[in-house]
Each structure stands twice: as C-alpha cells, then as structure tokens.
Amino acid sequence: MGQQSSGSPEQAILARISAMVSDEKTLRDLLASGRIDGRTEQERLAALERELDQCWDLLRQRRAKTEIGEDPGEARVRPSDTVEGYES
C-alpha cells in the first residue's frame, strides 16, 4: 500500500482496491489465454486477496474512527491473518 495518490487517504485506498481488482481480472485473463499456469494464478490471487482484505479493513477502521469523532489517521494496516476473510 505504499503508492501515494492525490486526494484523501480514503480515495487512495479505494484507488488501490480498484487497481487490485483490475490485477485480479488480468490474472484470470492470463490464465484463460494459457500465459500463466493455475498454480501461479492461485499464488498471485491469494496475495491479492490478502492485500484487499487489509485495504478494506483499513478503510473500515478510518470510517469508524471518523464516525465516533476520533482521528482516522490513527488507523493502521493490520496483519493479513487478522483480517483474512473479512467480507467487503
């Protein structure tokens, strides 16, 4: 999540999520065209899914802190095993 984007931190997180969804589609297209094998696709998809879970969690933390009057800048990326499988 090291990429910086202009606009609010929430916009940057949403932009990263959008980029990862695009990456996911690209991986599936590469598999369908035979340019990568199933194992490679599964490894890359698993990594993307972990990072997506972390992004969604960070976004939820920021929004929750804002709603209760706390500083959303205090939200932190949590380990993937903490947020794994969260529903978006």
Order of alpha helices (4+ residues) and beta strands (2+ residues): alpha-alpha-alpha
